[in-house]
Amino acid sequence: MPGLGGIEAARRITAKDRNHPVILMSGYAESYLEKHGLPKGVHTFLKKPVEERILLREVEKGIASRSEL
């Protein structure tokens, strides 16, 4: 995303709607996450490349967590 990283995008999304499940995917963010942890409101982090079944499982979990509210 030119000019906007995924972590900043996640912060902006969750600032507008804390109940919106955000899934971060990256091949490079591990060092940031180890130092700072997941941004508040982020459902999960997946390391690329991610298997389709794992992505689908996390999307389903995110949808289910939102519908429980």
N, CA, C and O atoms as a GROMACS GRO file, in nm:
protein
  276
    1MET      N    1   0.085  -0.117   0.000
    1MET     CA    2   0.000   0.000   0.000
    1MET      C    3   0.090   0.124   0.000
    1MET      O    4   0.155   0.153   0.100
    2PRO      N    5   0.093   0.193  -0.107
    2PRO     CA    6   0.178   0.312  -0.113
    2PRO      C    7   0.140   0.415  -0.007
    2PRO      O    8   0.025   0.459   0.000
    3GLY      N    9   0.238   0.452   0.075
    3GLY     CA   10   0.216   0.556   0.175
    3GLY      C   11   0.146   0.511   0.302
    3GLY      O   12   0.134   0.589   0.396
    4LEU      N   13   0.100   0.387   0.307
    4LEU     CA   14   0.030   0.339   0.427
    4LEU      C   15   0.061   0.191   0.447
    4LEU      O   16   0.028   0.108   0.363
    5GLY      N   17   0.125   0.160   0.558
    5GLY     CA   18   0.157   0.021   0.589
    5GLY      C   19   0.038  -0.051   0.648
    5GLY      O   20  -0.060   0.011   0.688
    6GLY      N   21   0.047  -0.182   0.653
    6GLY     CA   22  -0.063  -0.262   0.705
    6GLY      C   23  -0.093  -0.238   0.852
    6GLY      O   24  -0.209  -0.238   0.892
    7ILE      N   25   0.011  -0.216   0.932
    7ILE     CA   26  -0.012  -0.193   1.075
    7ILE      C   27  -0.083  -0.061   1.096
    7ILE      O   28  -0.174  -0.052   1.179
    8GLU      N   29  -0.043   0.042   1.022
    8GLU     CA   30  -0.112   0.171   1.034
    8GLU      C   31  -0.255   0.160   0.981
    8GLU      O   32  -0.347   0.219   1.039
    9ALA      N   33  -0.275   0.086   0.872
    9ALA     CA   34  -0.411   0.066   0.820
    9ALA      C   35  -0.497  -0.004   0.926
    9ALA      O   36  -0.613   0.032   0.946
   10ALA      N   37  -0.441  -0.105   0.992
   10ALA     CA   38  -0.515  -0.176   1.097
   10ALA      C   39  -0.552  -0.082   1.211
   10ALA      O   40  -0.664  -0.089   1.263
   11ARG      N   41  -0.461   0.004   1.249
   11ARG     CA   42  -0.490   0.101   1.355
   11ARG      C   43  -0.607   0.192   1.315
   11ARG      O   44  -0.696   0.219   1.395
   12ARG      N   45  -0.604   0.238   1.192
   12ARG     CA   46  -0.711   0.328   1.146
   12ARG      C   47  -0.845   0.257   1.139
   12ARG      O   48  -0.948   0.314   1.175
   13ILE      N   49  -0.844   0.133   1.092
   13ILE     CA   50  -0.969   0.055   1.082
   13ILE      C   51  -1.027   0.032   1.221
   13ILE      O   52  -1.146   0.054   1.244
   14THR      N   53  -0.943  -0.013   1.314
   14THR     CA   54  -0.994  -0.043   1.448
   14THR      C   55  -1.030   0.083   1.525
   14THR      O   56  -1.112   0.078   1.617
   15ALA      N   57  -0.971   0.196   1.489
   15ALA     CA   58  -1.010   0.322   1.554
   15ALA      C   59  -1.152   0.362   1.515
   15ALA      O   60  -1.224   0.422   1.594
   16LYS      N   61  -1.191   0.328   1.393
   16LYS     CA   62  -1.326   0.360   1.346
   16LYS      C   63  -1.429   0.258   1.394
   16LYS      O   64  -1.544   0.293   1.420
   17ASP      N   65  -1.387   0.131   1.405
   17ASP     CA   66  -1.481   0.024   1.442
   17ASP      C   67  -1.404  -0.087   1.512
   17ASP      O   68  -1.344  -0.172   1.447
   18ARG      N   69  -1.405  -0.086   1.643
   18ARG     CA   70  -1.331  -0.188   1.721
   18ARG      C   71  -1.386  -0.329   1.701
   18ARG      O   72  -1.316  -0.426   1.729
   19ASN      N   73  -1.508  -0.340   1.652
   19ASN     CA   74  -1.570  -0.471   1.632
   19ASN      C   75  -1.544  -0.528   1.494
   19ASN      O   76  -1.592  -0.637   1.462
   20HIS      N   77  -1.470  -0.456   1.412
   20HIS     CA   78  -1.438  -0.503   1.277
   20HIS      C   79  -1.314  -0.592   1.285
   20HIS      O   80  -1.206  -0.542   1.317
   21PRO      N   81  -1.326  -0.722   1.256
   21PRO     CA   82  -1.209  -0.809   1.268
   21PRO      C   83  -1.106  -0.779   1.160
   21PRO      O   84  -1.137  -0.779   1.040
   22VAL      N   85  -0.983  -0.753   1.202
   22VAL     CA   86  -0.874  -0.722   1.109
   22VAL      C   87  -0.775  -0.837   1.114
   22VAL      O   88  -0.734  -0.881   1.222
   23ILE      N   89  -0.736  -0.884   0.997
   23ILE     CA   90  -0.635  -0.989   0.986
   23ILE      C   91  -0.517  -0.928   0.911
   23ILE      O   92  -0.532  -0.882   0.798
   24LEU      N   93  -0.400  -0.929   0.975
   24LEU     CA   94  -0.279  -0.880   0.910
   24LEU      C   95  -0.206  -0.998   0.848
   24LEU      O   96  -0.197  -1.106   0.908
   25MET      N   97  -0.153  -0.977   0.728
   25MET     CA   98  -0.072  -1.078   0.662
   25MET      C   99   0.054  -1.009   0.611
   25MET      O  100   0.048  -0.904   0.548
   26SER      N  101   0.168  -1.071   0.640
   26SER     CA  102   0.294  -1.014   0.595
   26SER      C  103   0.402  -1.120   0.595
   26SER      O  104   0.392  -1.221   0.665
   27GLY      N  105   0.501  -1.097   0.517
   27GLY     CA  106   0.620  -1.180   0.520
   27GLY      C  107   0.734  -1.112   0.592
   27GLY      O  108   0.842  -1.169   0.605
   28TYR      N  109   0.710  -0.989   0.640
   28TYR     CA  110   0.820  -0.909   0.694
   28TYR      C  111   0.795  -0.850   0.832
   28TYR      O  112   0.888  -0.792   0.887
   29ALA      N  113   0.680  -0.861   0.889
   29ALA     CA  114   0.645  -0.785   1.010
   29ALA      C  115   0.682  -0.854   1.140
   29ALA      O  116   0.652  -0.801   1.247
   30GLU      N  117   0.744  -0.971   1.136
   30GLU     CA  118   0.768  -1.044   1.260
   30GLU      C  119   0.848  -0.963   1.361
   30GLU      O  120   0.815  -0.964   1.480
   31SER      N  121   0.952  -0.893   1.318
   31SER     CA  122   1.034  -0.818   1.415
   31SER      C  123   0.953  -0.707   1.481
   31SER      O  124   0.968  -0.683   1.601
   32TYR      N  125   0.867  -0.641   1.406
   32TYR     CA  126   0.781  -0.537   1.464
   32TYR      C  127   0.687  -0.600   1.566
   32TYR      O  128   0.671  -0.548   1.677
   33LEU      N  129   0.625  -0.710   1.529
   33LEU     CA  130   0.528  -0.774   1.617
   33LEU      C  131   0.594  -0.828   1.743
   33LEU      O  132   0.535  -0.823   1.851
   34GLU      N  133   0.716  -0.880   1.732
   34GLU     CA  134   0.788  -0.929   1.849
   34GLU      C  135   0.815  -0.815   1.946
   34GLU      O  136   0.808  -0.832   2.068
   35LYS      N  137   0.847  -0.698   1.893
   35LYS     CA  138   0.881  -0.584   1.976
   35LYS      C  139   0.756  -0.514   2.032
   35LYS      O  140   0.755  -0.475   2.149
   36HIS      N  141   0.652  -0.499   1.950
   36HIS     CA  142   0.535  -0.419   1.987
   36HIS      C  143   0.408  -0.500   2.010
   36HIS      O  144   0.314  -0.449   2.071
   37GLY      N  145   0.403  -0.622   1.963
   37GLY     CA  146   0.281  -0.702   1.973
   37GLY      C  147   0.180  -0.661   1.868
   37GLY      O  148   0.202  -0.566   1.792
   38LEU      N  149   0.069  -0.732   1.863
   38LEU     CA  150  -0.037  -0.699   1.768
   38LEU      C  151  -0.101  -0.566   1.806
   38LEU      O  152  -0.124  -0.540   1.924
   39PRO      N  153  -0.130  -0.483   1.707
   39PRO     CA  154  -0.203  -0.360   1.740
   39PRO      C  155  -0.338  -0.395   1.802
   39PRO      O  156  -0.398  -0.497   1.768
   40LYS      N  157  -0.384  -0.311   1.893
   40LYS     CA  158  -0.512  -0.334   1.962
   40LYS      C  159  -0.624  -0.350   1.859
   40LYS      O  160  -0.635  -0.271   1.766
   41GLY      N  161  -0.706  -0.452   1.878
   41GLY     CA  162  -0.819  -0.475   1.790
   41GLY      C  163  -0.791  -0.566   1.672
   41GLY      O  164  -0.884  -0.602   1.600
   42VAL      N  165  -0.666  -0.604   1.650
   42VAL     CA  166  -0.633  -0.692   1.539
   42VAL      C  167  -0.666  -0.836   1.579
   42VAL      O  168  -0.622  -0.884   1.684
   43HIS      N  169  -0.743  -0.902   1.496
   43HIS     CA  170  -0.788  -1.039   1.524
   43HIS      C  171  -0.670  -1.136   1.524
   43HIS      O  172  -0.655  -1.215   1.618
   44THR      N  173  -0.588  -1.132   1.420
   44THR     CA  174  -0.474  -1.224   1.412
   44THR      C  175  -0.372  -1.174   1.311
   44THR      O  176  -0.399  -1.082   1.233
   45PHE      N  177  -0.257  -1.236   1.314
   45PHE     CA  178  -0.150  -1.210   1.218
   45PHE      C  179  -0.114  -1.340   1.151
   45PHE      O  180  -0.093  -1.442   1.218
   46LEU      N  181  -0.106  -1.339   1.020
   46LEU     CA  182  -0.066  -1.457   0.943
   46LEU      C  183   0.061  -1.425   0.865
   46LEU      O  184   0.072  -1.319   0.804
   47LYS      N  185   0.156  -1.517   0.869
   47LYS     CA  186   0.281  -1.499   0.796
   47LYS      C  187   0.266  -1.554   0.654
   47LYS      O  188   0.222  -1.667   0.634
   48LYS      N  189   0.302  -1.472   0.557
   48LYS     CA  190   0.299  -1.516   0.417
   48LYS      C  191   0.418  -1.608   0.391
   48LYS      O  192   0.523  -1.590   0.453
   49PRO      N  193   0.405  -1.703   0.303
   49PRO     CA  194   0.280  -1.742   0.238
   49PRO      C  195   0.191  -1.818   0.335
   49PRO      O  196   0.238  -1.893   0.420
   50VAL      N  197   0.062  -1.797   0.321
   50VAL     CA  198  -0.033  -1.861   0.411
   50VAL      C  199  -0.115  -1.963   0.332
   50VAL      O  200  -0.153  -1.939   0.217
   51GLU      N  201  -0.140  -2.076   0.394
   51GLU     CA  202  -0.221  -2.178   0.329
   51GLU      C  203  -0.366  -2.132   0.324
   51GLU      O  204  -0.416  -2.070   0.418
   52GLU      N  205  -0.433  -2.165   0.216
   52GLU     CA  206  -0.571  -2.123   0.197
   52GLU      C  207  -0.661  -2.169   0.312
   52GLU      O  208  -0.746  -2.093   0.358
   53ARG      N  209  -0.643  -2.291   0.358
   53ARG     CA  210  -0.729  -2.344   0.466
   53ARG      C  211  -0.710  -2.265   0.595
   53ARG      O  212  -0.805  -2.245   0.671
   54ILE      N  213  -0.588  -2.219   0.621
   54ILE     CA  214  -0.562  -2.140   0.741
   54ILE      C  215  -0.625  -2.003   0.729
   54ILE      O  216  -0.686  -1.953   0.824
   55LEU      N  217  -0.612  -1.941   0.612
   55LEU     CA  218  -0.674  -1.811   0.589
   55LEU      C  219  -0.826  -1.821   0.604
   55LEU      O  220  -0.887  -1.737   0.671
   56LEU      N  221  -0.887  -1.921   0.545
   56LEU     CA  222  -1.032  -1.938   0.555
   56LEU      C  223  -1.075  -1.960   0.701
   56LEU      O  224  -1.177  -1.906   0.744
   57ARG      N  225  -0.997  -2.038   0.774
   57ARG     CA  226  -1.030  -2.062   0.916
   57ARG      C  227  -1.027  -1.931   0.995
   57ARG      O  228  -1.116  -1.907   1.077
   58GLU      N  229  -0.927  -1.847   0.971
   58GLU     CA  230  -0.916  -1.721   1.045
   58GLU      C  231  -1.025  -1.622   1.004
   58GLU      O  232  -1.076  -1.547   1.088
   59VAL      N  233  -1.061  -1.621   0.877
   59VAL     CA  234  -1.171  -1.535   0.832
   59VAL      C  235  -1.301  -1.579   0.900
   59VAL      O  236  -1.379  -1.496   0.948
   60GLU      N  237  -1.325  -1.710   0.903
   60GLU     CA  238  -1.445  -1.761   0.969
   60GLU      C  239  -1.447  -1.725   1.117
   60GLU      O  240  -1.551  -1.687   1.170
   61LYS      N  241  -1.332  -1.735   1.185
   61LYS     CA  242  -1.324  -1.698   1.326
   61LYS      C  243  -1.354  -1.549   1.344
   61LYS      O  244  -1.425  -1.510   1.437
   62GLY      N  245  -1.300  -1.468   1.256
   62GLY     CA  246  -1.324  -1.324   1.264
   62GLY      C  247  -1.470  -1.290   1.246
   62GLY      O  248  -1.525  -1.206   1.318
   63ILE      N  249  -1.535  -1.354   1.149
   63ILE     CA  250  -1.678  -1.332   1.125
   63ILE      C  251  -1.759  -1.378   1.246
   63ILE      O  252  -1.851  -1.309   1.289
   64ALA      N  253  -1.724  -1.493   1.300
   64ALA     CA  254  -1.796  -1.545   1.417
   64ALA      C  255  -1.778  -1.453   1.537
   64ALA      O  256  -1.874  -1.433   1.612
   65SER      N  257  -1.661  -1.399   1.556
   65SER     CA  258  -1.639  -1.311   1.672
   65SER      C  259  -1.720  -1.182   1.659
   65SER      O  260  -1.766  -1.128   1.759
   66ARG      N  261  -1.739  -1.135   1.538
   66ARG     CA  262  -1.818  -1.014   1.517
   66ARG      C  263  -1.967  -1.042   1.540
   66ARG      O  264  -2.039  -0.959   1.596
   67SER      N  265  -2.013  -1.160   1.497
   67SER     CA  266  -2.156  -1.190   1.511
   67SER      C  267  -2.193  -1.219   1.656
   67SER      O  268  -2.311  -1.216   1.690
   68GLU      N  269  -2.093  -1.247   1.742
   68GLU     CA  270  -2.121  -1.272   1.883
   68GLU      C  271  -2.150  -1.144   1.959
   68GLU      O  272  -2.201  -1.148   2.071
   69LEU      N  273  -2.119  -1.030   1.899
   69LEU     CA  274  -2.137  -0.901   1.968
   69LEU      C  275  -2.280  -0.854   1.966
   69LEU      O  276  -2.310  -0.747   2.020
   0.00000   0.00000   0.00000
